[in-house]
Amino acid sequence: MKFKFTLSTFILFFVLQFSLAQNHGTNWTADGLGYYEFKDAGIVKIEPKSNEEIVVVKKENLIPQGSSAAIKVQSFDYSNDKTKILLFANTAKVWRYKTKGDYWILNTTTNKLTQLGKNLPSQSLMFAKISPDSKYVAYVSDHNIFAEDIATGIVKKLTTDGTRKLINGTFDWVYEEEFNCRDGFRWSPDSKQIAFWKIDATKVRDYYMLNTTDSVYSKIIPVEYPKVGENPSPAYIHVVNITNGAIKKMNIDGDAQQHYITRMEWSGNNEIILQQLDRKQQESKLIYCNVSDASSATFWAENDEAWVDLNTDKPVGWNWINQQKEFIWVSEKDGWRHIYKISKDGKTTTLLTKGNYDIGTIKAIDETNNYIYFTASPKNATQLYLYRTKINNGKDMPEIVSNENLIGTHEYDMPPNGKMANHSFSNYNTYPVSEWITLPDNKPFSPTKSIGKILKKDEKKNIEYVKITTEDNVVLDAWINKPKNFDSTKKYPVVFYVYGEPAASTVNNEFGNHSNFLYMGDMASDGYIQVAVDNRGTPSLKGAKWRKDIYRKIGTLNIRDMAMGAKKILENTYMDKSRVAVWGWSGGGSSTLNLMFNYPEIFQTGIAIAAVANQLNYDNIYQERYMGLPQENMDDFVKGSPINNVKGLQGKLLYIHGTGDDNVHYDNAEMLLNELIKYNKQFEFMAYPNRTHSISEGKGTGLHLATLYTNFLKKNCVPGAR
């Protein structure tokens, strides 16, 4: 349940589809002073400071022998010695992202172009990586790991037991969705070994999706999918020797079927570091594995009565500093999301970001100038700024880098060493703008093109950010987007956009966050007021308590907060309490259903898309993290699931779901329909055949969905002032 859709995030979703397909964001140069792009001329190095573009690989060098067309490169990586470039092309989706395809090696000295894994099926290679010594490439194909000698073309099959449910070097559906784990193997620093995950999903039951449109006979599509309450897929770490093919399984304490291994890297030529979470995700252990004897030992741990968040969404790489004597770690162990420096042996932990505030994400580590850069917003969680703090002592207070007078959302795309950044800024009425800056002095490359010089505002927007205190004495952030030609003496219909779960917030102060991409037309011109409210449990930077109060209360506490927030906002005399609608997608669809069922006196119209109707239908990693185990607290799941509250429906409901949704399964829809039918609750329903969670596939789908949404809203929550 990860989708929070607005205009800006809808566009971002498809941008991320492309960038994540490449396993890259920006492809930075090694010195952090430029980046590479694939353009019509070939592969180009761009140096933003001089605005110079240098063609490093001509397009004609990307034409395979016997072909007249250059391969269409999706991503590329240089070998450490810069003599080879690994090229990824002809990509195909695995669930959400294009992570399989064909790989090629280009010799930068001879310009020879060679396809890897030529005897393997087309579009079957995944996560190819050149070894540190630049002699081999390893990759996954059909759930097995291969290593190919670049000079000779000899391929070694390093694992042989891979199947759809016994997975080497990559992951099953739920690890990919909930832990961001896709690339599942790592070269050792000396290039002699590969450490990899082995996921045993053989005991995980399949959920059967049904393709009924591509043939006159239906086709079953099985997905290994552990529902909440089902045991996780055991995960193991193995190490294979490149020379002799010998494989060792690391001996890691605990029942593999009751733990997760969420992060893993090499910490030396013969040592692995990893993170292990228990099944409830309330205990995180950092563990070293000795590859020689396969032994392991925990050297650092933390616990939480709700859940322990992952250190980072980036699953590849470990933030080592000080010549690998220390590393950087993010933890909420003192009640705030903070950055810590931990000694390699785990005996010394130093807090680097002092104060009662949360950091967002680490952006870069500049050891040369002794800085860690990170995002934060200590004063207002709807905004975001860049900060930095010193690495060496943990005594200095963090300093802000962004211009505090530019109120809104500042984002930074930075090379790992933090020498420069592409800085972007927007807020509710300021169009997105960007500039290149040098660091640590925070100066624009071109003063005439600095953000301060090129800001452009949309003065027509009438958006207000407010803090509201509910009758439960909970302070919530919200925004109100008023219609054009607003007249406070009249009454307008109100449309609430909701999400409400721990995966996303809805009140970020950024451009486009207040637009409804599903509406055909201009809601402001048509006379709608739009509103969003963030409840407890959303990932706002307000402290761990704010985020974790929702533990075992999804579907109750968050719904109560949203309803009471709406009730307070609707006290405005210009809001028509008889015309109030609510809508959301995924977790927001679940919230919409619960609001319609539990608070019919507030909401008369609802549009729920791809909702989890029954929490027992969702996957174990997500649902158990936030709700516990149904074997221990089933009543919480029952109370929070819309399917158990349908008797409260009084208003007009439109429910929408894709039958090919591998994330929130279609069984949610049909189970909910049965309950609505049982109690003679009238509603409208639309199933999109074979569409996934994004309901984006197939000709005409987007237009049809938007038309359906708009017509239903206009009919049941009539636009315009009265």
LUMVOKOL-91099 format. One record per residue (C-alpha): residue in three letters; x, y, z. Coordinates in steps of 0.001 Angstrom, whole numbers, padded with zeros to 6 digits, always signed. Example, Ala and Ser with C-alpha at 12.3 -4.5 7.8 and 13.67 -1.06 7.14 Angstrom:
<sites>
ALA+012300-004500+007800 SER+013670-001060+007140 
</sites>
This chain:
<sites>
MET+000000+000000+000000 LYS+002563+002543-001131 PHE+000713+004777-003568 LYS+000025+008380-002596 PHE-001308+009954-005765 THR-001399+013669-006548 LEU-000437+015360-009780 SER+003169+015759-008662 THR+003508+012230-007308 PHE+001706+010713-010298 ILE+004363+012246-012548 LEU+007104+011261-010091 PHE+005870+007659-010084 PHE+006603+007291-013793 VAL+009918+009140-013493 LEU+010936+006684-010774 GLN+009866+003769-012961 PHE+012574+004882-015383 SER+015272+005824-012886 LEU+014842+002702-010761 ALA+014921+000590-013898 GLN+018471+001807-014288 ASN+019407+001068-010666 HIS+020589+004677-010614 GLY+019495+008133-009837 THR+022142+010399-011294 ASN+025162+008596-012763 TRP+027861+010693-011077 THR+031484+010811-012155 ALA+033980+009390-009673 ASP+035248+012844-008657 GLY+031696+014091-007944 LEU+032108+017081-010287 GLY+029985+015821-013161 TYR+027609+013138-014314 TYR+026945+010899-017309 GLU+023893+010709-019525 PHE+022906+008733-022589 LYS+022012+011130-025402 ASP+021603+011015-029180 ALA+025342+011448-029636 GLY+026096+008521-027309 ILE+027275+008546-023703 VAL+028024+012091-022616 LYS+029849+013447-019570 ILE+028329+016696-018344 GLU+030181+019138-016107 PRO+027543+021531-014725 LYS+030026+024161-013539 SER+031402+024782-017024 ASN+028225+023617-018766 GLU+030501+021473-020931 GLU+029335+018223-022535 ILE+031963+015705-023597 VAL+031067+012643-025677 VAL+032875+009744-023999 VAL+031281+006974-026097 LYS+030119+007717-029613 LYS+026775+006323-030706 GLU+028410+004396-033564 ASN+030422+002447-030990 LEU+027150+001133-029572 ILE+026153-000667-032775 PRO+026536-004456-032400 GLN+028270-006364-035163 GLY+025781-007294-037873 SER+023315-004614-036824 SER+022602-001182-038250 ALA+021143+000339-035088 ALA+022777+001248-031796 ILE+021532-000450-028672 LYS+019204+001738-026621 VAL+021062+002064-023354 GLN+018973+002335-020188 SER+021890+002532-017755 PHE+025631+002027-017673 ASP+028539+001672-015240 TYR+032284+002037-015622 SER+034694-000593-014375 ASN+037032+000549-011612 ASP+039957+000762-014061 LYS+037801+002743-016560 THR+038697+000329-019387 LYS+035177-001113-019672 ILE+031606+000087-019608 LEU+028718-002171-018634 LEU+025591-001320-020657 PHE+021999-002300-019814 ALA+019469-002416-022690 ASN+016315-004091-024002 THR+014787-003933-020530 ALA+011617-005576-019236 LYS+009534-005240-016091 VAL+009699-007488-013065 TRP+006553-006450-011221 ARG+007043-002674-010970 TYR+010446-001887-012410 LYS+012483-002768-015465 THR+015156-004829-013758 LYS+015839-007475-016395 GLY+017135-007165-019926 ASP+020344-007584-021930 TYR+023844-006504-020865 TRP+026828-005571-023016 ILE+030478-004754-022327 LEU+032192-001991-024267 ASN+036000-001972-024167 THR+036897+001722-023997 THR+040353+001073-025482 THR+039406-001048-028504 ASN+035718-000001-028772 LYS+034805-003687-029003 LEU+031183-004311-028028 THR+030360-007741-026574 GLN+027031-009098-025395 LEU+027051-010938-022072 GLY+025208-014200-021468 LYS+024593-014747-025169 ASN+023476-018330-024599 LEU+020887-017325-022035 PRO+017365-016211-022965 SER+016961-012670-024233 GLN+015895-010111-021623 SER+016710-012513-018779 LEU+019797-010954-017173 MET+019474-008971-013946 PHE+021698-006735-011773 ALA+024961-007275-013683 LYS+028033-005890-011895 ILE+031674-005712-012919 SER+034029-007162-010331 PRO+036278-004704-008449 ASP+039338-006004-010345 SER+037498-005344-013647 LYS+037979-008927-014890 TYR+034505-010477-014422 VAL+030844-009614-014672 ALA+028326-011386-012454 TYR+024593-011424-013107 VAL+021391-013268-012301 SER+019306-015177-014821 ASP+016348-017422-014066 HIS+017032-017267-010299 ASN+020653-018387-010613 ILE+023932-016462-010432 PHE+026506-016489-013248 ALA+030012-015065-013572 GLU+031491-014304-016982 ASP+035179-013775-017719 ILE+035280-010565-019736 ALA+038483-011430-021599 THR+037556-014977-022625 GLY+033763-014932-022563 ILE+033746-018115-020448 VAL+030611-018283-018294 LYS+030405-020088-014961 LYS+027038-020998-013488 LEU+027667-020405-009803 THR+024315-021669-008499 THR+022222-024420-010050 ASP+019187-024901-007802 GLY+017290-021714-008656 THR+013574-021943-009330 ARG+010607-019562-009174 LYS+010461-020205-005436 LEU+014101-020951-004595 ILE+015682-017651-005461 ASN+019405-016891-005707 GLY+020757-013369-006029 THR+017414-011589-006062 PHE+014172-011646-004065 ASP+010584-012753-003846 TRP+007653-010364-004263 VAL+007333-009272-000652 TYR+011038-008540-000022 GLU+011035-006390-003148 GLU+007865-004514-002240 GLU+008434-003934+001471 PHE+012213-003833+001948 ASN+013207-002351-001438 CYS+015373-005428-001986 ARG+015951-006321-005633 ASP+019675-006691-006279 GLY+020624-009665-004111 PHE+024377-010295-004543 ARG+027638-008490-003761 TRP+031213-008866-005045 SER+033911-009180-002386 PRO+036495-006343-002445 ASP+039178-008726-003760 SER+036861-010085-006507 LYS+037356-013674-005357 GLN+033907-014294-003871 ILE+030266-013307-004202 ALA+027924-013068-001231 PHE+024251-013521-002045 TRP+020784-013942-000605 LYS+018989-017224-001060 ILE+015247-016839-000523 ASP+013318-020041+000105 ALA+009716-019331-000831 THR+008880-022989-001389 LYS+006551-023058+001615 VAL+004878-019742+000790 ARG+001462-020183-000745 ASP+000719-018668-004130 TYR-001922-016082-004760 TYR-003466-016857-008149 MET-004190-013924-010405 LEU-006317-014666-013440 ASN-005691-013307-016936 THR-009032-013593-018725 THR-008475-011202-021638 ASP-005417-012319-023614 SER-006906-015628-024741 VAL-010243-017376-025040 TYR-008994-019556-022187 SER-008023-017948-018899 LYS-004435-018084-017671 ILE-003407-018484-014055 ILE-000603-016202-012861 PRO+000824-017434-009535 VAL+002549-015004-007175 GLU+004406-016235-004101 TYR+002772-013958-001571 PRO+002852-014492+002205 LYS-000317-012971+003654 VAL-000268-011448+007111 GLY-000041-014192+009730 GLU+001805-016536+007332 ASN+005435-017403+008057 PRO+008004-015351+006126 SER+010177-016868+003412 PRO+013431-017995+005056 ALA+016363-015878+003895 TYR+019944-017124+003985 ILE+023302-015593+003108 HIS+025642-017753+001047 VAL+029116-017065-000303 VAL+030422-018620-003511 ASN+034076-018868-004508 ILE+034576-017670-008094 THR+037507-019996-008799 ASN+036251-023372-007579 GLY+032498-022733-007217 ALA+032437-023816-003565 ILE+029456-022393-001657 LYS+029202-021736+002071 LYS+026059-020866+003999 MET+026621-018365+006782 ASN+025512-019584+010212 ILE+023259-016804+011484 ASP+021516-017206+014833 GLY+017751-017550+015007 ASP+014967-019298+013150 ALA+015305-018168+009534 GLN+011538-018418+009129 GLN+010999-015882+011915 HIS+013571-013302+010836 TYR+014381-011082+007884 ILE+017794-010180+006462 THR+017192-006707+005092 ARG+020674-005366+004282 MET+024011-007040+003513 GLU+027432-005869+002323 TRP+031074-006871+002559 SER+032971-005249+005430 GLY+036322-006763+004389 ASN+037720-009387+002010 ASN+036605-012158+004321 GLU+033841-010533+006354 ILE+030199-009630+005766 ILE+028024-007149+007638 LEU+024248-007481+007645 GLN+021058-006291+009302 GLN+018596-008816+010703 LEU+015062-007970+011832 ASP+012899-010286+013872 ARG+009523-011179+012405 LYS+007652-008418+014262 GLN+010410-005983+013175 GLN+010797-004814+016770 GLU+014444-005864+017110 SER+017221-004928+014710 LYS+020592-006653+014958 LEU+023778-005754+013131 ILE+025826-008906+012568 TYR+029276-009750+011225 CYS+029826-013038+009403 ASN+033279-014586+009121 VAL+033382-016120+005663 SER+036249-018499+006484 ASP+034325-020496+009084 ALA+030787-019176+008349 SER+030395-018009+011952 SER+028444-014902+012907 ALA+028195-012522+015860 THR+025856-009677+016751 PHE+027779-006503+017609 TRP+025004-003849+017837 ALA+021243-003973+018369 GLU+018206-001814+019046 ASN+014593-002478+019996 ASP+011233-000728+019771 GLU+007825-001620+021217 ALA+006224-000737+017873 TRP+008706-001324+015033 VAL+012285-000488+014056 ASP+012494+001432+010790 LEU+015032+000420+008189 ASN+018202+002495+008305 THR+017716+003592+004701 ASP+015637+002873+001631 LYS+018874+002346-000276 PRO+019603-001375+000043 VAL+023028-001376-001674 GLY+026015+000042+000149 TRP+027059+000703+003727 ASN+028039+004190+004915 TRP+031599+003526+006080 ILE+033817+006427+007186 ASN+037255+006967+008729 GLN+038923+004280+006589 GLN+036166+001827+007530 LYS+036787+002158+011247 GLU+033286+003600+011716 PHE+029983+003787+009876 ILE+026952+006068+009788 TRP+023585+004737+010956 VAL+020093+006211+011299 SER+017982+005274+014332 GLU+014928+006390+016297 LYS+016181+004894+019522 ASP+015904+008182+021468 GLY+012441+008993+020110 TRP+013673+011021+017129 ARG+015070+009976+013774 HIS+018740+010795+014197 ILE+022133+010132+012649 TYR+024659+008144+014677 LYS+028300+007304+014179 ILE+029079+003751+015289 SER+032532+002235+015715 LYS+033165-000902+013689 ASP+033107-003054+016816 GLY+029809-001475+017910 LYS+031182-000399+021289 THR+031024+003348+020692 THR+027895+005130+019468 THR+027933+008892+018917 LEU+024834+011009+018265 LEU+025587+013465+015445 THR+022251+015282+015089 LYS+021270+016696+018451 GLY+017855+018093+019236 ASN+014166+017235+019362 TYR+013657+016939+015630 ASP+013830+014310+012892 ILE+016221+014023+009987 GLY+014665+013002+006685 THR+017335+011318+004557 ILE+021127+011427+004385 LYS+022119+013095+001121 ALA+025913+012896+001122 ILE+028968+012311+003299 ASP+031867+014709+002676 GLU+034734+013357+004744 THR+037188+015851+003227 ASN+035319+018779+004766 ASN+033973+016782+007731 TYR+030271+017124+006832 ILE+027203+014921+006626 TYR+024374+016468+004610 PHE+020794+015554+005399 THR+017236+016832+005018 ALA+015167+018004+007967 SER+012439+020429+008981 PRO+012587+021087+012727 LYS+010044+023924+012732 ASN+007367+022731+010308 ALA+006928+019155+009114 THR+005177+020225+005910 GLN+008445+021763+004667 LEU+011913+020356+003925 TYR+015415+021879+004017 LEU+019047+020783+003727 TYR+021169+020687+006880 ARG+024662+019491+007672 THR+026590+018498+010748 LYS+030203+017713+011586 ILE+031272+014073+011534 ASN+034190+014178+013909 ASN+032871+015123+017348 GLY+029074+015039+017638 LYS+029159+018214+019742 ASP+028239+020877+017205 MET+024606+021682+016472 PRO+023568+021051+012861 GLU+023468+024095+010592 ILE+020956+024844+007885 VAL+022245+025027+004310 SER+019026+025967+002499 ASN+017726+029506+002448 GLU+015164+029583+005272 ASN+013427+032520+003629 LEU+012396+030242+000764 ILE+009599+028488+002633 GLY+008608+025149+001120 THR+010320+021984-000073 HIS+014036+021965-000910 GLU+015423+018831-002534 TYR+019047+018036-003380 ASP+020541+015554-005807 MET+024141+015120-004693 PRO+027137+012925-005515 PRO+028196+010686-002607 ASN+031115+012974-001708 GLY+028907+016076-001483 LYS+031053+018366-003649 MET+028077+019909-005410 ALA+024332+019513-005759 ASN+021404+020070-008021 HIS+019097+022034-005727 SER+015382+022209-006525 PHE+012694+024201-004755 SER+008944+024637-004875 ASN+006018+025410-002634 TYR+002269+025498-002966 ASN+002277+028512-005296 THR+005861+028534-006597 TYR+006676+026519-009702 PRO+009560+024035-009365 VAL+012912+025643-010096 SER+016457+024350-009801 GLU+020056+025490-009664 TRP+023485+023914-009436 ILE+025448+024820-006312 THR+028951+024180-005072 LEU+029520+022787-001603 PRO+030411+023374+001150 ASP+030097+027109+000300 ASN+026495+026732-001006 LYS+026996+029112-003933 PRO+025177+028840-007279 PHE+027319+028026-010305 SER+025665+030923-012092 PRO+024381+033826-009953 THR+022045+034862-012785 LYS+020454+031403-012764 SER+020154+031041-009010 ILE+016806+030001-007591 GLY+016303+033423-006076 LYS+016537+034992-009539 ILE+014200+032655-011416 LEU+011341+032041-008986 LYS+007934+032132-010630 LYS+004756+032184-008580 ASP+001217+031260-009460 GLU-000608+034110-007798 LYS-003983+032631-008736 LYS-003654+029782-006255 ASN-005665+030274-003079 ILE-004142+027651-000793 GLU-003861+027879+002959 TYR-001796+025692+005293 VAL-003343+025351+008727 LYS-002855+023551+012019 ILE-006051+022273+013564 THR-006682+020932+017041 THR-009291+018186+017137 GLU-011709+017465+019968 ASP-009251+014717+020990 ASN-006635+017485+021512 VAL-004520+016219+018598 VAL-002828+018874+016437 LEU-002961+018028+012731 ASP-001451+019682+009662 ALA-003784+020367+006766 TRP-004136+022431+003618 ILE-007244+024025+002127 ASN-007346+024771-001605 LYS-010109+027287-002253 PRO-011854+027735-005606 LYS-011389+030570-008055 ASN-013410+033709-007387 PHE-013888+032488-003832 ASP-016703+034211-001938 SER-016713+033552+001804 THR-020426+034377+002014 LYS-021290+031358-000131 LYS-021050+027616+000532 TYR-018882+025282-001525 PRO-018614+021477-001823 VAL-015541+019983-000149 VAL-013398+017111-001471 PHE-010963+015492+000971 TYR-007937+013665-000423 VAL-006677+011029+002039 TYR-003960+008438+002503 GLY-003513+007930+006231 GLU-001045+005027+006547 PRO+002676+004945+007437 ALA+003855+004955+003817 ALA+003058+008564+002883 SER+002042+012064+003961 THR-000383+014294+002055 VAL+000343+017808+003322 ASN+003871+018458+002041 ASN+004321+022063+000949 GLU+005337+021522-002663 PHE+003946+022551-006010 GLY+001296+020247-007469 ASN+000540+018543-004176 HIS-002906+020136-004200 SER-003975+019098-007684 ASN-006252+016190-008532 PHE-004896+014426-011604 LEU-008007+012238-011905 TYR-010379+015149-012316 MET-011304+016022-015902 GLY-011228+019790-015841 ASP-010329+022409-013258 MET-011724+021763-009788 ALA-010977+025318-008701 SER-012899+026748-011661 ASP-015758+024339-011061 GLY-016136+025553-007500 TYR-014722+022759-005337 ILE-012766+023240-002134 GLN-010031+020595-001827 VAL-008564+019553+001518 ALA-005928+017167+002864 VAL-005242+016313+006521 ASP-002306+014343+007911 ASN-003125+012038+010810 ARG-000928+010370+013386 GLY+000912+007449+011835 THR+001970+009225+008662 PRO+005746+009517+008130 SER+005870+013239+008909 LEU+009010+014512+010606 LYS+007290+014966+013978 GLY+009054+012386+016115 ALA+008763+008636+016520 LYS+005729+008879+018804 TRP+003732+010679+016116 ARG+004586+007996+013584 LYS+004192+005008+015893 ASP+001014+005879+017756 ILE-000732+004026+014928 TYR+000807+000676+015939 ARG-001979-001938+015996 LYS-004473+000852+015181 ILE-004518+001130+011377 GLY-008132+001653+010381 THR-009096+003112+013759 LEU-006716+005781+015102 ASN-005843+007218+011677 ILE-009499+007219+010630 ARG-010533+008944+013856 ASP-007865+011637+013342 MET-008931+012278+009753 ALA-012618+012377+010647 MET-012125+014714+013583 GLY-009823+016869+011478 ALA-012483+017055+008785 LYS-015137+017870+011372 LYS-013074+020775+012642 ILE-012294+022117+009171 LEU-015942+021897+008159 GLU-016744+024447+010856 ASN-015751+027059+008274 THR-019030+028696+007275 TYR-018137+028701+003571 MET-018022+024870+003494 ASP-021208+023014+002587 LYS-021558+020152+005066 SER-024200+018537+002833 ARG-021675+018180-000020 VAL-018575+016485+001381 ALA-016624+013874-000594 VAL-013537+011820+000202 TRP-011250+009807-002060 GLY-007976+007913-001977 TRP-005889+005219-003616 SER-004378+002069-002066 GLY-004031+002861+001654 GLY-006015+005989+000859 GLY-008722+003797-000631 SER-008870+001846+002626 SER-009128+005120+004549 THR-011915+006289+002238 LEU-013923+003135+002889 ASN-013505+003379+006654 LEU-014447+007060+006657 MET-017577+006356+004606 PHE-018572+003411+006808 ASN-017716+004868+010225 TYR-018460+008565+009777 PRO-021447+008793+007403 GLU-022593+011951+009182 ILE-019491+013715+007790 PHE-018896+012161+004350 GLN-021713+011705+001837 THR-019649+010667-001218 GLY-016595+008405-001509 ILE-014328+007106-004267 ALA-012009+004280-003150 ILE-009373+002925-005550 ALA-007364-000302-005094 ALA-008167-000444-001383 VAL-007240-003091+001148 ALA-010737-004034+002272 ASN-009522-006719+004677 GLN-006159-006313+006386 LEU-005840-010099+006537 ASN-005467-010039+002737 TYR-002291-007957+002700 ASP+001344-009115+002910 ASN+003012-010111+006156 ILE+005982-007720+006163 TYR+003915-004532+005876 GLN+000900-005533+007911 GLU+002782-007254+010744 ARG+005197-004325+011024 TYR+002358-001925+011778 MET-000311-004219+013231 GLY+001426-007122+014964 LEU+000500-010771+014415 PRO-003158-011660+013882 GLN-002542-014795+015967 GLU-001934-012483+018940 ASN-004256-009502+018376 MET-006861-010491+015800 ASP-009364-007998+017178 ASP-007206-005093+015972 PHE-007313-006431+012418 VAL-011071-006920+012586 LYS-011776-003422+013923 GLY-009525-001729+011386 SER-010694-003524+008250 PRO-013361-001788+006140 ILE-014992-005123+005317 ASN-016197-005391+008919 ASN-017759-001922+008963 VAL-019875-001903+005788 LYS-023167-001706+007694 GLY-022446+001969+008349 LEU-022557+002979+004682 GLN-025197+005616+003983 GLY-023702+007755+001217 LYS-022752+007230-002420 LEU-019752+004939-002944 LEU-017692+004195-006057 TYR-015208+001344-005663 ILE-012492+000712-008298 HIS-009936-002097-008550 GLY-007650-003715-011141 THR-008096-007472-011483 GLY-004353-007895-012149 ASP-003243-006079-009002 ASP-000320-008076-007581 ASN+000039-005675-004647 VAL-003464-005214-003227 HIS-005158-008311-004556 TYR-008492-008322-006330 ASP-009919-010607-003641 ASN-010222-007460-001519 ALA-012764-006105-003983 GLU-014906-009207-004289 MET-014955-009888-000551 LEU-016032-006294+000054 LEU-018720-006538-002629 ASN-020138-009631-000959 GLU-020448-007808+002361 LEU-022084-004789+000764 ILE-024521-007071-001044 LYS-025283-008973+002163 TYR-026499-005796+003843 ASN-028233-004407+000733 LYS-025833-001488+000533 GLN-026104+000115-002893 PHE-022876+001218-004567 GLU-021106+001532-007902 PHE-018177-000655-008899 MET-015612-000735-011700 ALA-013145-003562-012304 TYR-010293-002870-014727 PRO-009293-006189-016385 ASN-005647-007213-015878 ARG-004638-003738-014668 THR-002145-003587-011847 HIS-002123-001449-008721 SER-001460+001688-010779 ILE-004395+000972-013166 SER-002226+002428-015936 GLU-001981-000365-018507 GLY-003949-000651-021740 LYS-005170+001839-024302 GLY-007577+004408-022982 THR-007302+003338-019346 GLY-006217+006674-017933 LEU-008903+008611-019768 HIS-011588+006105-018808 LEU-010610+006164-015130 ALA-010532+009959-015023 THR-013894+010211-016778 LEU-015445+007677-014414 TYR-014066+009502-011383 THR-015145+012948-012576 ASN-018661+011958-013594 PHE-019305+010214-010273 LEU-017977+013133-008245 LYS-019959+015747-010175 LYS-023156+013695-009959 ASN-022982+012981-006241 CYS-021051+015957-004894 VAL-022379+018690-007136 PRO-019830+021439-007905 GLY-020278+025159-007493 ALA-021118+027745-004873 ARG-024579+028121-003371 
</sites>
